[in-house]
Amino acid sequence: MNALATRLGNGYRIEITLDDGTRLRTDGLARHASDLGRVLLLRCPHIALKPRIPRYARAGAWLLAGAAACTTAIVAMIVHMATHATGERHTHHLAGGLTEVTTEPGIGETGIMILTFAMMACAITAIALVVAYVRGRAHR
C-alpha cells in the first residue's frame, strides 16, 4: 500500500462474520484495528481467514461477455466501413449504350478517423477485460 492508501484507511481491513449472519467491518482508520485482528487470530482458533477477492474477480464471466461485445462492435465497425465506401458507380444501360455515372456518398475522412479511434478503444477495453478475467480466476 502506498502512503495515501494507508492514510485513507485502505492499508488494513477486517470483516468479522458471525454465525447469525451479522457482519462487523473495520478498516485502518479505526483505533487499534490491527490489534483486534491479532487478538481474534490468537484467541479464536476456529476462525477461518478468507482472502480478499478483488471486485473484478467477482464479475466472472460478465467480463468475457463485455470482451465479446467489444469484439462484436469492432467487427460491426469494420463491416460498416467496408460497405459504405465513397466512390463512383458505373451503371450501363442497354438502350443507346449510355453509361450513367453516379457518386455514392460514404464515410468521410473524419468518420473513418472516429471509427478508427473507436475500434482502438474497443480493442483496448476487450484486452483489459480478458486480462481482468484471467487475473480474477487466479484469485479463486
C-alpha positions in Angstrom: 0.0 0.0 0.0 1.2 3.5 -0.7 1.1 6.3 1.8 -2.1 7.8 0.6 -4.0 4.5 0.7 -2.7 3.9 4.3 -3.7 7.4 5.3 -7.2 6.8 3.9 -7.5 3.6 5.9 -7.1 1.2 2.9 -4.0 -0.4 4.3 -5.9 -2.7 6.7 -9.4 -4.1 6.6 -11.1 -6.7 8.8 -14.5 -8.2 8.4 -16.0 -10.5 11.0 -19.0 -12.6 10.1 -20.8 -14.1 13.0 -22.9 -17.3 12.9 -26.2 -15.5 12.7 -25.0 -13.6 9.6 -24.2 -10.3 11.2 -21.1 -8.7 9.8 -18.7 -6.3 11.6 -16.3 -4.4 9.5 -13.4 -2.0 10.3 -10.5 -0.6 8.4 -7.2 1.1 9.1 -8.8 4.3 10.4 -10.3 2.6 13.5 -8.2 2.8 16.6 -6.4 -0.5 17.3 -8.0 -2.3 14.3 -4.9 -4.4 13.7 -4.8 -5.4 17.4 -8.3 -6.6 17.1 -7.3 -8.9 14.2 -4.3 -10.2 16.1 -6.3 -11.0 19.2 -9.0 -12.8 17.2 -6.4 -14.9 15.5 -4.7 -15.8 18.7 -7.7 -16.4 20.9 -10.2 -18.0 18.5 -8.5 -20.9 16.7 -11.7 -21.8 14.8 -11.6 -18.5 12.8 -11.2 -19.0 9.1 -9.3 -16.4 7.1 -10.7 -15.6 3.7 -8.6 -14.0 1.1 -9.7 -10.6 -0.1 -11.2 -11.1 -3.6 -11.0 -8.0 -5.9 -14.2 -6.7 -7.3 -13.3 -7.7 -10.9 -12.7 -11.3 -9.7 -16.4 -11.4 -8.6 -17.6 -10.3 -12.0 -16.7 -13.7 -13.5 -18.0 -14.4 -17.0 -19.5 -11.0 -17.3 -16.0 -9.8 -18.2 -15.8 -12.2 -21.1 -19.3 -11.1 -22.2 -18.0 -7.5 -22.2 -15.0 -8.5 -24.3 -17.2 -10.3 -26.7 -19.4 -7.2 -27.0 -16.3 -5.1 -27.8 -15.2 -7.6 -30.4 -18.6 -7.6 -32.0 -18.6 -3.8 -32.1 -15.2 -3.8 -33.8 -16.4 -6.3 -36.4 -19.6 -4.1 -37.0 -17.4 -1.0 -37.5 -15.2 -2.8 -40.0 -18.3 -4.0 -41.9 -19.8 -0.6 -41.8 -16.6 1.0 -43.2 -16.3 -1.7 -45.9 -19.9 -1.4 -47.1 -20.1 2.4 -47.1 -17.1 3.3 -49.2 -17.1 6.5 -51.2 -16.7 6.1 -54.9 -18.2 6.2 -58.3 -20.5 3.6 -59.6 -21.0 3.0 -63.3 -24.4 1.8 -64.5 -24.7 0.5 -68.0 -28.0 1.0 -69.9 -28.8 -1.3 -72.8 -30.8 1.4 -74.6 -28.5 3.6 -76.6 -25.3 2.3 -75.0 -25.2 5.1 -72.5 -23.4 4.8 -69.2 -24.7 6.6 -66.1 -22.0 7.6 -63.6 -23.3 8.2 -60.0 -21.3 9.2 -57.0 -22.3 7.5 -53.8 -21.8 9.3 -50.6 -20.0 7.3 -48.0 -17.9 7.8 -44.9 -15.7 10.8 -45.0 -12.2 11.1 -43.6 -13.4 12.4 -40.3 -15.8 9.5 -39.9 -13.1 7.0 -40.7 -10.9 8.6 -38.1 -13.6 8.5 -35.5 -14.4 4.8 -36.2 -10.6 4.0 -36.1 -10.3 5.6 -32.6 -13.5 3.8 -31.5 -12.1 0.5 -32.7 -8.8 1.1 -30.8 -10.8 1.9 -27.7 -12.9 -1.2 -28.0 -9.8 -3.3 -28.6 -8.0 -2.0 -25.5 -11.2 -2.5 -23.5 -11.6 -6.1 -24.7 -7.9 -6.9 -23.9 -8.3 -5.3 -20.4 -11.5 -7.3 -19.7 -9.8 -10.6 -20.7 -6.8 -9.8 -18.6 -9.1 -8.9 -15.6 -11.0 -12.2 -16.2 -7.7 -14.2 -16.2 -6.4 -12.4 -13.1 -9.8 -12.9 -11.3 -9.7 -16.6 -12.0 -6.3 -16.7 -10.3 -7.9 -15.5 -7.1 -10.4 -18.3 -6.9 
